Amino acid sequence: MNVLVMAFMHQLLHAVKNLLPIVAVVLLFQLLILRQVPDNAPSMLGGLLIVAVGVALFLQGLELGIFPVGKSLANQFARRGSTPLLLSFGFCLGFSAVVAEPALISVAAQAQEISNGRVDALTLRLLVAGSVGGVTALGVLRTILGHPIHLYLIPGYLLVIALTWFAPPEIIGLAYDSGGVTTNVVTVPLIAALGIGLASSIRGRHPLRDGFGLVALAVMVPMISVQLYGIWVYADSIPDTTLALASPEQVERVGRHWLQDFVFDLSAMLRDALPILGTILVFQYLVLRRPLGNPRQLLLGFMLVILGLYAFALGLKLGLFPIGRSMAAQLLEHEGYALTYLFAFLIGFATTLAEPALLAISKQAEEAAAGQVRGNAVRLLVAFGVAIGITIGVWRLVQGDPIHIYIIASYLLVILLALFTPRHILALAFDLGGVTTSEVTVPLITALGIGLATQIDDRNALIDGFGLIAFASIFPVVSVMLYAIWVERCRQPGSRGKNR
């Protein structure tokens, strides 16, 4: 028990550390620049602490029960060499991890609220999870066959761009954000471990070139499926309104005791996380027909995941959502938008540096590359790319320009750079774009975008409020590609940097 308590305290300190950059940036603006303190500051602070506890419980549960069993299953299937089993496991793993992704839950809930229920949160989550499951299976097949990643990514993003011309404006930002939030604290470690483990076990495959890329595919395909969903949902062209109506669930909550709310929310979290447990048990007992090594540990880890998800959702409502919207309102009270752009840049850079998924993927890349990639340099490049991306996204929102112009131009740039980027770094570059938005950053950025869209005249919260996460996912890919191209040119004979 003492070991578990110590492990939880370590996770809690780690979660608080991840929150500190956000707190530092917010305090810098509130006390030194804006010189205002929100009326609900104590509630916001309490919400942040609850978020930290929720993230710690969630991560502790994953590391205690879910991750060890998931990795063990992946290694067993890789050793057996059965392609159908690997593909089916890849689909179920991708689906079950994403459907319980906290960041996707928060974005889907906000989309349903702002669209007056036109975009159904559960439908959106199932659609995105199914997309990630399918493309995870496709990525596993790519690794088995040894196909270069650009043969999948370039046609895929060309399809994404083509659909953007036909998708309704209400869905474009949400579609790109949905792709950005699918790869996070749950998905990245599981999918990355599956890809790297598979590439390491197949002769002729390289972990850096062939092991990475699953995360990139998991980001891309939901953009396609959500845009198709939007074309169908908005086909009747009923006028949209930014006024959110109370959902049946919200109506039921009126007059209900807080203990009933607790039981209701906890049961909802149990429903959200059951697919992960179901996937593990089905493949362990029905496919491999082997007993679990430590079922009690798995059950304890699963319960910690449920409690962590509940605390995380509660903390979002009390802390991160109000902070994002409050900061948007306060920044817009000042003449000009310089402070708004500065806040967007700093919050993007600071939160990305402490992103747990980025730390994990950069460490795995450094180990797989055998000296070709430096983890700290990757983190700085990615953080700078996120900061630039969010700033450009806020600029677009303030100016009121159509988001598809920026998105299409950005992805055309990515496709162009992919033709010149060294092949051994290409999959990693795309993967890094999918791990930049954390369980803390996503709700804050989403709330900031929606807050700005509701405060600026002639802006629509659904059309203009979403999209910042998409920019935070695109520009890290650009920054890493540019750096890789520059390093490759420096290493060429005759260049000044050939000995570096």
LUMRO-754741 format. One record per residue (C-alpha): residue number from 1; x, y, z. Coordinates in steps of 0.25 Angstrom, whole numbers, always signed. Example, Ala and Ser with C-alpha at 12.3 -4.5 7.8 and 13.67 -1.06 7.14 Angstrom:
+------+-------+-------+-------+
! resi !    c1 !    c2 !    c3 !
+------+-------+-------+-------+
!    1 !   +49 !   -18 !   +31 !
!    2 !   +55 !    -4 !   +29 !
+------+-------+-------+-------+
***
This chain:
+------+-------+-------+-------+
! resi !    c1 !    c2 !    c3 !
+------+-------+-------+-------+
!    1 !    +0 !    +0 !    +0 !
!    2 !   +11 !    +9 !    +3 !
!    3 !   +17 !    +7 !   -11 !
!    4 !    +4 !   +11 !   -17 !
!    5 !    +3 !   +24 !    -8 !
!    6 !   +17 !   +28 !   -12 !
!    7 !   +14 !   +25 !   -27 !
!    8 !    +1 !   +33 !   -26 !
!    9 !    +8 !   +45 !   -19 !
!   10 !   +19 !   +44 !   -31 !
!   11 !    +8 !   +45 !   -41 !
!   12 !    +1 !   +56 !   -33 !
!   13 !   +14 !   +65 !   -33 !
!   14 !   +16 !   +62 !   -48 !
!   15 !    +2 !   +67 !   -51 !
!   16 !    +3 !   +79 !   -42 !
!   17 !   +17 !   +82 !   -50 !
!   18 !    +9 !   +81 !   -63 !
!   19 !    -1 !   +91 !   -58 !
!   20 !   +10 !  +101 !   -53 !
!   21 !   +13 !  +107 !   -66 !
!   22 !    -2 !  +110 !   -68 !
!   23 !    -3 !  +116 !   -54 !
!   24 !   +10 !  +124 !   -57 !
!   25 !    +5 !  +130 !   -70 !
!   26 !    -9 !  +133 !   -64 !
!   27 !    -3 !  +140 !   -52 !
!   28 !    +7 !  +148 !   -60 !
!   29 !    -5 !  +154 !   -68 !
!   30 !   -15 !  +155 !   -57 !
!   31 !    -5 !  +162 !   -47 !
!   32 !    +5 !  +169 !   -55 !
!   33 !    -2 !  +173 !   -68 !
!   34 !   -17 !  +172 !   -67 !
!   35 !   -16 !  +175 !   -52 !
!   36 !   -30 !  +169 !   -50 !
!   37 !   -34 !  +157 !   -41 !
!   38 !   -47 !  +149 !   -45 !
!   39 !   -58 !  +148 !   -35 !
!   40 !   -58 !  +133 !   -36 !
!   41 !   -43 !  +132 !   -34 !
!   42 !   -44 !  +122 !   -22 !
!   43 !   -53 !  +113 !   -30 !
!   44 !   -43 !  +113 !   -42 !
!   45 !   -32 !  +110 !   -33 !
!   46 !   -39 !   +98 !   -26 !
!   47 !   -43 !   +93 !   -40 !
!   48 !   -29 !   +93 !   -44 !
!   49 !   -25 !   +85 !   -32 !
!   50 !   -36 !   +75 !   -35 !
!   51 !   -31 !   +74 !   -49 !
!   52 !   -17 !   +70 !   -44 !
!   53 !   -23 !   +60 !   -34 !
!   54 !   -31 !   +54 !   -46 !
!   55 !   -20 !   +53 !   -55 !
!   56 !   -11 !   +47 !   -45 !
!   57 !   -22 !   +36 !   -42 !
!   58 !   -24 !   +34 !   -56 !
!   59 !    -9 !   +32 !   -60 !
!   60 !    -7 !   +23 !   -47 !
!   61 !   -18 !   +14 !   -52 !
!   62 !   -13 !   +13 !   -66 !
!   63 !    +1 !   +10 !   -61 !
!   64 !    -4 !    +0 !   -51 !
!   65 !   -13 !    -8 !   -59 !
!   66 !   -16 !    -4 !   -73 !
!   67 !    -3 !    -1 !   -79 !
!   68 !    +5 !   -13 !   -75 !
!   69 !    -7 !   -22 !   -80 !
!   70 !    -8 !   -15 !   -93 !
!   71 !    +7 !   -15 !   -96 !
!   72 !    +7 !   -30 !   -92 !
!   73 !    -4 !   -33 !  -102 !
!   74 !    +3 !   -25 !  -113 !
!   75 !   +16 !   -33 !  -111 !
!   76 !    +9 !   -46 !  -110 !
!   77 !    +2 !   -44 !  -123 !
!   78 !   +15 !   -39 !  -130 !
!   79 !   +22 !   -51 !  -126 !
!   80 !   +11 !   -60 !  -131 !
!   81 !   +12 !   -53 !  -145 !
!   82 !    -3 !   -54 !  -148 !
!   83 !    -7 !   -42 !  -157 !
!   84 !   -22 !   -44 !  -155 !
!   85 !   -20 !   -44 !  -140 !
!   86 !   -11 !   -32 !  -140 !
!   87 !   -21 !   -24 !  -149 !
!   88 !   -33 !   -27 !  -140 !
!   89 !   -25 !   -24 !  -128 !
!   90 !   -20 !   -11 !  -134 !
!   91 !   -35 !    -7 !  -137 !
!   92 !   -40 !   -10 !  -123 !
!   93 !   -28 !    -4 !  -116 !
!   94 !   -30 !    +9 !  -124 !
!   95 !   -45 !   +10 !  -122 !
!   96 !   -45 !    +7 !  -107 !
!   97 !   -34 !   +16 !  -104 !
!   98 !   -40 !   +28 !  -112 !
!   99 !   -54 !   +26 !  -107 !
!  100 !   -50 !   +29 !   -93 !
!  101 !   -40 !   +40 !   -96 !
!  102 !   -43 !   +52 !   -87 !
!  103 !   -39 !   +63 !   -97 !
!  104 !   -49 !   +57 !  -107 !
!  105 !   -60 !   +56 !   -97 !
!  106 !   -58 !   +71 !   -93 !
!  107 !   -58 !   +75 !  -108 !
!  108 !   -70 !   +67 !  -112 !
!  109 !   -78 !   +72 !  -100 !
!  110 !   -75 !   +86 !  -103 !
!  111 !   -79 !   +84 !  -118 !
!  112 !   -92 !   +78 !  -114 !
!  113 !   -95 !   +90 !  -105 !
!  114 !   -91 !  +101 !  -115 !
!  115 !   -99 !   +94 !  -127 !
!  116 !  -111 !   +92 !  -118 !
!  117 !  -110 !   +77 !  -119 !
!  118 !  -109 !   +77 !  -135 !
!  119 !   -95 !   +71 !  -133 !
!  120 !   -98 !   +59 !  -123 !
!  121 !   -86 !   +57 !  -114 !
!  122 !   -87 !   +42 !  -113 !
!  123 !   -88 !   +40 !  -128 !
!  124 !   -76 !   +49 !  -130 !
!  125 !   -68 !   +41 !  -120 !
!  126 !   -72 !   +28 !  -126 !
!  127 !   -69 !   +33 !  -140 !
!  128 !   -55 !   +38 !  -136 !
!  129 !   -52 !   +25 !  -128 !
!  130 !   -56 !   +16 !  -140 !
!  131 !   -48 !   +25 !  -149 !
!  132 !   -36 !   +23 !  -140 !
!  133 !   -38 !    +8 !  -138 !
!  134 !   -39 !    +6 !  -153 !
!  135 !   -27 !   +14 !  -156 !
!  136 !   -19 !    +8 !  -145 !
!  137 !   -21 !    -6 !  -152 !
!  138 !   -17 !    +1 !  -165 !
!  139 !    -4 !    +6 !  -159 !
!  140 !    -1 !    -8 !  -153 !
!  141 !    -3 !   -13 !  -167 !
!  142 !    +7 !    -3 !  -173 !
!  143 !   +17 !    -7 !  -163 !
!  144 !   +16 !   -21 !  -166 !
!  145 !   +17 !   -18 !  -181 !
!  146 !   +28 !    -8 !  -180 !
!  147 !   +21 !    +3 !  -188 !
!  148 !   +27 !   +17 !  -186 !
!  149 !   +18 !   +26 !  -178 !
!  150 !   +17 !   +37 !  -188 !
!  151 !    +9 !   +28 !  -197 !
!  152 !    -2 !   +28 !  -187 !
!  153 !    -1 !   +42 !  -181 !
!  154 !    +0 !   +51 !  -194 !
!  155 !   -12 !   +45 !  -201 !
!  156 !   -19 !   +45 !  -188 !
!  157 !   -17 !   +60 !  -185 !
!  158 !   -20 !   +63 !  -200 !
!  159 !   -34 !   +57 !  -197 !
!  160 !   -35 !   +65 !  -184 !
!  161 !   -33 !   +78 !  -192 !
!  162 !   -43 !   +74 !  -203 !
!  163 !   -54 !   +71 !  -193 !
!  164 !   -51 !   +84 !  -186 !
!  165 !   -57 !   +91 !  -199 !
!  166 !   -70 !   +84 !  -197 !
!  167 !   -71 !   +83 !  -182 !
!  168 !   -81 !   +93 !  -175 !
!  169 !   -73 !  +104 !  -168 !
!  170 !   -80 !  +100 !  -154 !
!  171 !   -72 !   +87 !  -155 !
!  172 !   -58 !   +90 !  -161 !
!  173 !   -52 !   +95 !  -148 !
!  174 !   -58 !   +84 !  -140 !
!  175 !   -53 !   +73 !  -150 !
!  176 !   -39 !   +78 !  -149 !
!  177 !   -39 !   +79 !  -134 !
!  178 !   -45 !   +65 !  -133 !
!  179 !   -33 !   +60 !  -140 !
!  180 !   -24 !   +68 !  -131 !
!  181 !   -30 !   +62 !  -118 !
!  182 !   -30 !   +47 !  -121 !
!  183 !   -16 !   +45 !  -118 !
!  184 !   -13 !   +48 !  -104 !
!  185 !   -10 !   +43 !   -90 !
!  186 !   -18 !   +29 !   -93 !
!  187 !   -15 !   +27 !  -107 !
!  188 !    -1 !   +31 !  -110 !
!  189 !    +6 !   +22 !  -100 !
!  190 !    -2 !   +10 !  -105 !
!  191 !    -2 !   +12 !  -120 !
!  192 !   +13 !   +17 !  -120 !
!  193 !   +17 !    +4 !  -112 !
!  194 !    +9 !    -4 !  -122 !
!  195 !   +16 !    +2 !  -134 !
!  196 !   +30 !    +2 !  -128 !
!  197 !   +29 !   -12 !  -123 !
!  198 !   +24 !   -17 !  -136 !
!  199 !   +35 !   -11 !  -144 !
!  200 !   +45 !   -16 !  -134 !
!  201 !   +40 !   -30 !  -136 !
!  202 !   +40 !   -31 !  -151 !
!  203 !   +53 !   -33 !  -159 !
!  204 !   +56 !   -22 !  -168 !
!  205 !   +48 !   -11 !  -161 !
!  206 !   +54 !    +1 !  -153 !
!  207 !   +48 !    +6 !  -141 !
!  208 !   +49 !   +20 !  -144 !
!  209 !   +45 !   +19 !  -159 !
!  210 !   +34 !    +8 !  -158 !
!  211 !   +30 !    +9 !  -143 !
!  212 !   +25 !   +23 !  -143 !
!  213 !   +14 !   +28 !  -151 !
!  214 !    +2 !   +21 !  -144 !
!  215 !    -1 !   +34 !  -137 !
!  216 !    +0 !   +42 !  -149 !
!  217 !   -11 !   +34 !  -156 !
!  218 !   -19 !   +34 !  -144 !
!  219 !   -19 !   +49 !  -145 !
!  220 !   -23 !   +50 !  -160 !
!  221 !   -34 !   +40 !  -162 !
!  222 !   -44 !   +46 !  -151 !
!  223 !   -43 !   +59 !  -159 !
!  224 !   -48 !   +52 !  -171 !
!  225 !   -59 !   +45 !  -164 !
!  226 !   -64 !   +57 !  -156 !
!  227 !   -65 !   +66 !  -168 !
!  228 !   -73 !   +55 !  -175 !
!  229 !   -82 !   +55 !  -162 !
!  230 !   -83 !   +70 !  -163 !
!  231 !   -87 !   +69 !  -178 !
!  232 !   -98 !   +60 !  -174 !
!  233 !  -103 !   +67 !  -161 !
!  234 !  -104 !   +80 !  -168 !
!  235 !  -109 !   +75 !  -181 !
!  236 !  -123 !   +82 !  -178 !
!  237 !  -117 !   +95 !  -176 !
!  238 !  -125 !   +99 !  -164 !
!  239 !  -120 !  +112 !  -158 !
!  240 !  -110 !  +111 !  -147 !
!  241 !  -111 !  +119 !  -134 !
!  242 !  -100 !  +122 !  -124 !
!  243 !  -110 !  +121 !  -112 !
!  244 !  -109 !  +108 !  -105 !
!  245 !  -121 !  +101 !  -100 !
!  246 !  -122 !   +92 !   -88 !
!  247 !  -120 !   +77 !   -91 !
!  248 !  -129 !   +67 !   -85 !
!  249 !  -118 !   +63 !   -76 !
!  250 !  -117 !   +77 !   -71 !
!  251 !  -132 !   +78 !   -69 !
!  252 !  -132 !   +65 !   -61 !
!  253 !  -121 !   +71 !   -52 !
!  254 !  -130 !   +82 !   -47 !
!  255 !  -134 !   +80 !   -33 !
!  256 !  -126 !   +67 !   -32 !
!  257 !  -118 !   +64 !   -19 !
!  258 !  -102 !   +65 !   -21 !
!  259 !  -101 !   +51 !   -17 !
!  260 !  -110 !   +47 !   -29 !
!  261 !  -101 !   +55 !   -38 !
!  262 !   -89 !   +48 !   -33 !
!  263 !   -94 !   +34 !   -35 !
!  264 !   -99 !   +39 !   -49 !
!  265 !   -86 !   +45 !   -54 !
!  266 !   -78 !   +33 !   -48 !
!  267 !   -87 !   +23 !   -55 !
!  268 !   -85 !   +31 !   -68 !
!  269 !   -69 !   +30 !   -66 !
!  270 !   -71 !   +15 !   -64 !
!  271 !   -78 !   +14 !   -77 !
!  272 !   -67 !   +22 !   -84 !
!  273 !   -56 !   +14 !   -79 !
!  274 !   -62 !    +0 !   -80 !
!  275 !   -57 !    -2 !   -95 !
!  276 !   -43 !    -2 !   -91 !
!  277 !   -45 !   -13 !   -80 !
!  278 !   -54 !   -21 !   -90 !
!  279 !   -43 !   -21 !  -101 !
!  280 !   -33 !   -26 !   -91 !
!  281 !   -42 !   -37 !   -85 !
!  282 !   -47 !   -42 !   -99 !
!  283 !   -33 !   -43 !  -105 !
!  284 !   -27 !   -49 !   -93 !
!  285 !   -37 !   -59 !   -90 !
!  286 !   -44 !   -62 !  -103 !
!  287 !   -33 !   -60 !  -113 !
!  288 !   -20 !   -63 !  -106 !
!  289 !   -27 !   -72 !   -96 !
!  290 !   -18 !   -69 !   -85 !
!  291 !   -21 !   -64 !   -71 !
!  292 !   -17 !   -50 !   -66 !
!  293 !    -4 !   -49 !   -58 !
!  294 !   -10 !   -40 !   -47 !
!  295 !   -25 !   -38 !   -48 !
!  296 !   -26 !   -30 !   -35 !
!  297 !   -16 !   -20 !   -40 !
!  298 !   -24 !   -19 !   -53 !
!  299 !   -37 !   -16 !   -46 !
!  300 !   -30 !    -6 !   -36 !
!  301 !   -24 !    +1 !   -48 !
!  302 !   -38 !    +1 !   -55 !
!  303 !   -45 !    +7 !   -43 !
!  304 !   -34 !   +18 !   -42 !
!  305 !   -36 !   +21 !   -56 !
!  306 !   -51 !   +23 !   -54 !
!  307 !   -49 !   +32 !   -41 !
!  308 !   -38 !   +40 !   -49 !
!  309 !   -48 !   +43 !   -61 !
!  310 !   -58 !   +48 !   -51 !
!  311 !   -49 !   +57 !   -44 !
!  312 !   -43 !   +62 !   -57 !
!  313 !   -57 !   +65 !   -62 !
!  314 !   -61 !   +72 !   -50 !
!  315 !   -48 !   +80 !   -49 !
!  316 !   -51 !   +85 !   -64 !
!  317 !   -64 !   +91 !   -60 !
!  318 !   -59 !   +98 !   -48 !
!  319 !   -45 !  +102 !   -53 !
!  320 !   -40 !  +101 !   -67 !
!  321 !   -52 !  +105 !   -75 !
!  322 !   -55 !  +118 !   -66 !
!  323 !   -40 !  +122 !   -67 !
!  324 !   -40 !  +121 !   -83 !
!  325 !   -53 !  +129 !   -84 !
!  326 !   -50 !  +139 !   -73 !
!  327 !   -36 !  +142 !   -79 !
!  328 !   -43 !  +144 !   -93 !
!  329 !   -52 !  +154 !   -87 !
!  330 !   -42 !  +161 !   -80 !
!  331 !   -32 !  +162 !   -91 !
!  332 !   -42 !  +168 !  -101 !
!  333 !   -45 !  +179 !   -91 !
!  334 !   -32 !  +185 !   -95 !
!  335 !   -30 !  +193 !  -107 !
!  336 !   -24 !  +185 !  -118 !
!  337 !   -21 !  +170 !  -118 !
!  338 !    -6 !  +170 !  -115 !
!  339 !    -8 !  +164 !  -101 !
!  340 !   -17 !  +154 !  -107 !
!  341 !    -6 !  +149 !  -117 !
!  342 !    +4 !  +149 !  -106 !
!  343 !    -4 !  +141 !   -97 !
!  344 !    -7 !  +131 !  -108 !
!  345 !    +8 !  +130 !  -111 !
!  346 !   +12 !  +128 !   -96 !
!  347 !    +1 !  +118 !   -92 !
!  348 !    +4 !  +110 !  -104 !
!  349 !   +19 !  +109 !  -102 !
!  350 !   +19 !  +107 !   -87 !
!  351 !    +8 !   +96 !   -87 !
!  352 !   +15 !   +88 !   -98 !
!  353 !   +28 !   +88 !   -91 !
!  354 !   +22 !   +80 !   -79 !
!  355 !   +13 !   +71 !   -88 !
!  356 !   +14 !   +57 !   -83 !
!  357 !   +11 !   +50 !   -96 !
!  358 !   +22 !   +59 !  -103 !
!  359 !   +32 !   +55 !   -92 !
!  360 !   +29 !   +40 !   -95 !
!  361 !   +30 !   +41 !  -110 !
!  362 !   +42 !   +49 !  -110 !
!  363 !   +49 !   +39 !  -101 !
!  364 !   +45 !   +28 !  -109 !
!  365 !   +50 !   +35 !  -122 !
!  366 !   +63 !   +38 !  -116 !
!  367 !   +65 !   +23 !  -112 !
!  368 !   +60 !   +18 !  -126 !
!  369 !   +68 !   +28 !  -134 !
!  370 !   +82 !   +23 !  -127 !
!  371 !   +87 !   +38 !  -126 !
!  372 !   +80 !   +43 !  -139 !
!  373 !   +70 !   +51 !  -131 !
!  374 !   +71 !   +59 !  -118 !
!  375 !   +59 !   +59 !  -109 !
!  376 !   +61 !   +72 !  -103 !
!  377 !   +63 !   +79 !  -116 !
!  378 !   +50 !   +72 !  -121 !
!  379 !   +42 !   +77 !  -109 !
!  380 !   +47 !   +92 !  -112 !
!  381 !   +44 !   +91 !  -127 !
!  382 !   +30 !   +85 !  -124 !
!  383 !   +27 !   +96 !  -113 !
!  384 !   +31 !  +107 !  -122 !
!  385 !   +22 !  +101 !  -133 !
!  386 !   +10 !  +100 !  -124 !
!  387 !   +12 !  +114 !  -119 !
!  388 !   +13 !  +120 !  -134 !
!  389 !    +1 !  +111 !  -138 !
!  390 !    -8 !  +116 !  -126 !
!  391 !    -4 !  +130 !  -129 !
!  392 !    -8 !  +129 !  -144 !
!  393 !   -21 !  +122 !  -140 !
!  394 !   -24 !  +134 !  -130 !
!  395 !   -20 !  +144 !  -141 !
!  396 !   -30 !  +137 !  -151 !
!  397 !   -41 !  +137 !  -141 !
!  398 !   -39 !  +152 !  -138 !
!  399 !   -39 !  +156 !  -152 !
!  400 !   -51 !  +147 !  -155 !
!  401 !   -44 !  +140 !  -167 !
!  402 !   -50 !  +127 !  -172 !
!  403 !   -43 !  +115 !  -165 !
!  404 !   -42 !  +107 !  -177 !
!  405 !   -32 !  +116 !  -184 !
!  406 !   -22 !  +115 !  -173 !
!  407 !   -24 !  +100 !  -171 !
!  408 !   -23 !   +97 !  -186 !
!  409 !   -10 !  +106 !  -188 !
!  410 !    -4 !  +100 !  -175 !
!  411 !    -6 !   +86 !  -180 !
!  412 !    -1 !   +89 !  -194 !
!  413 !   +11 !   +94 !  -187 !
!  414 !   +13 !   +81 !  -179 !
!  415 !   +11 !   +73 !  -192 !
!  416 !   +21 !   +81 !  -199 !
!  417 !   +31 !   +80 !  -188 !
!  418 !   +29 !   +64 !  -187 !
!  419 !   +35 !   +63 !  -201 !
!  420 !   +48 !   +68 !  -196 !
!  421 !   +48 !   +63 !  -181 !
!  422 !   +58 !   +52 !  -179 !
!  423 !   +50 !   +39 !  -179 !
!  424 !   +55 !   +34 !  -166 !
!  425 !   +49 !   +46 !  -158 !
!  426 !   +36 !   +48 !  -166 !
!  427 !   +27 !   +38 !  -158 !
!  428 !   +33 !   +44 !  -145 !
!  429 !   +30 !   +58 !  -150 !
!  430 !   +15 !   +55 !  -153 !
!  431 !   +14 !   +48 !  -139 !
!  432 !   +19 !   +60 !  -132 !
!  433 !    +8 !   +68 !  -137 !
!  434 !    -2 !   +58 !  -130 !
!  435 !    +4 !   +59 !  -116 !
!  436 !    +5 !   +74 !  -114 !
!  437 !    -9 !   +76 !  -108 !
!  438 !   -10 !   +70 !   -94 !
!  439 !   -22 !   +67 !   -85 !
!  440 !   -19 !   +81 !   -79 !
!  441 !   -16 !   +89 !   -91 !
!  442 !   -28 !   +84 !  -100 !
!  443 !   -39 !   +89 !   -90 !
!  444 !   -32 !  +102 !   -88 !
!  445 !   -29 !  +105 !  -102 !
!  446 !   -44 !  +101 !  -106 !
!  447 !   -49 !  +110 !   -95 !
!  448 !   -41 !  +122 !  -100 !
!  449 !   -45 !  +120 !  -114 !
!  450 !   -60 !  +119 !  -110 !
!  451 !   -58 !  +131 !  -101 !
!  452 !   -52 !  +140 !  -112 !
!  453 !   -63 !  +136 !  -122 !
!  454 !   -74 !  +139 !  -112 !
!  455 !   -68 !  +153 !  -108 !
!  456 !   -64 !  +158 !  -122 !
!  457 !   -75 !  +164 !  -130 !
!  458 !   -80 !  +156 !  -143 !
!  459 !   -73 !  +143 !  -138 !
!  460 !   -80 !  +130 !  -137 !
!  461 !   -76 !  +121 !  -126 !
!  462 !   -77 !  +108 !  -134 !
!  463 !   -71 !  +113 !  -146 !
!  464 !   -60 !  +122 !  -140 !
!  465 !   -58 !  +116 !  -126 !
!  466 !   -52 !  +103 !  -131 !
!  467 !   -40 !  +101 !  -139 !
!  468 !   -29 !  +106 !  -129 !
!  469 !   -25 !   +91 !  -126 !
!  470 !   -23 !   +89 !  -141 !
!  471 !   -13 !  +100 !  -142 !
!  472 !    -6 !   +94 !  -130 !
!  473 !    -5 !   +81 !  -137 !
!  474 !    +0 !   +86 !  -151 !
!  475 !   +11 !   +95 !  -148 !
!  476 !   +19 !   +86 !  -139 !
!  477 !   +20 !   +77 !  -151 !
!  478 !   +25 !   +89 !  -160 !
!  479 !   +35 !   +93 !  -149 !
!  480 !   +41 !   +79 !  -148 !
!  481 !   +41 !   +77 !  -163 !
!  482 !   +48 !   +90 !  -166 !
!  483 !   +59 !   +86 !  -155 !
!  484 !   +61 !   +72 !  -161 !
!  485 !   +63 !   +78 !  -175 !
!  486 !   +73 !   +88 !  -170 !
!  487 !   +81 !   +78 !  -162 !
!  488 !   +81 !   +68 !  -174 !
!  489 !   +86 !   +80 !  -183 !
!  490 !   +97 !   +83 !  -173 !
!  491 !  +101 !   +68 !  -173 !
!  492 !  +103 !   +68 !  -188 !
!  493 !  +117 !   +69 !  -194 !
!  494 !  +122 !   +83 !  -196 !
!  495 !  +113 !   +89 !  -186 !
!  496 !  +119 !   +97 !  -174 !
!  497 !  +111 !   +88 !  -164 !
!  498 !  +115 !   +75 !  -170 !
!  499 !  +123 !   +71 !  -157 !
!  500 !  +112 !   +74 !  -148 !
+------+-------+-------+-------+
***
